[in-house]
Amino acid sequence: MSYGYEPPKQDKGGSWSEVFAITRIAFGLLFPFLAAMVGLLLLIILTIVLFAQHPALALLVLIPIASGIYYLLRRERLAHEDEVDRLGLS
């Protein structure tokens, strides 16, 4: 006879599936940054190797980077000008 008293039940510990799920989420969040860092490192190594062969070959890596930066800056400037025109501030 327990007279209505029940001792608290033991809480079940975490399972391996929870550990793997949390690990997967963490790597999913960090993967884009890790991929960008590895890509940048490979790009720097490629630039150094090409520069060691001949200085003009390093431009093969630098020209696409510079043109990408120019494209992004131009796109932002045009978007800003469109916004200013839409608001009638000019």
Buried (B, 14 or more C-beta within 10 A) or exposed (E): EEEEEEEEEEEEEEEEEEEEEEEEEEEEEEEEEEEEEEEEEEBEEBBEEBBEEEEEBBBEBEEEEEEEEEEEEEEEEEEEEEEEEEEEEE
